[in-house]
Amino acid sequence: MEIQNLNITTAKGKVIINNLSLSVKRGEILAIMGPSGSGKTTLLDFLTSNLRSNLNYQGTLQSKGFVKYVSQEDFLHGFYTVRQYLDHYITLNYGNVPQKSRDSIISEIAESTGLTSALDTKVDDVFFKGLSGGQKRRLSIALELVSRPDILILDEPTSGLDSVSAYNILQVLKKLTEDNICVICTIHQPSSQIWAMLDKVLLLSDGHVCYFGDTQGAEDFFDSIDLLTSSSCKSTLTLTRALIPGL
């Protein structure tokens, strides 16, 4: 996926995104970071072609492949099991598929998202305890994988999760890149362990690009502008706060 010279403004001329260009390949994870109001959500809307009529768009988007989107909220029905949910989505995407093929798809996706042991567990209900928060998030991802996307875009996939569940979600996303899927997600205050799994990072502030590039190159970048010592670069949170004032 490639963006060239993207500018997004309101009808009154307020800048939401200013001259943004980026490129991310299949097999990579790009994390979009920045404080509230930095333009992350608007950028995701553009990437998923959810264009708002009250905004003006200039720039080009080249998306080579089938794109699917996972929202921040898990809109799941509590009475389905994981297996039933996946089976239902197989029907929606492929129609009448032989049971053997269905079982194969379900097993493959459950394994890739770490849901094999929860296949016969219901999502959740007011009357009983079902999947954990992390498992629900993984199920939301699994359902979009049924259609075999080339590019998966996620809005805050670790939001509301504890550190272990958040790390597990990133492990799932990292594993997807091994299947040549391009993963793009917004993320807030990742741990150093999560930072280490990212390939590229885009840091935004008030719609302006503060940094875009490999995570491994971020340390040299910060050193070059004398914001951080090399030792403090080990903390992603410190990196981000130093680059974007007020975060």
Disulfide bonds with the S-S distance in Angstrom:
none
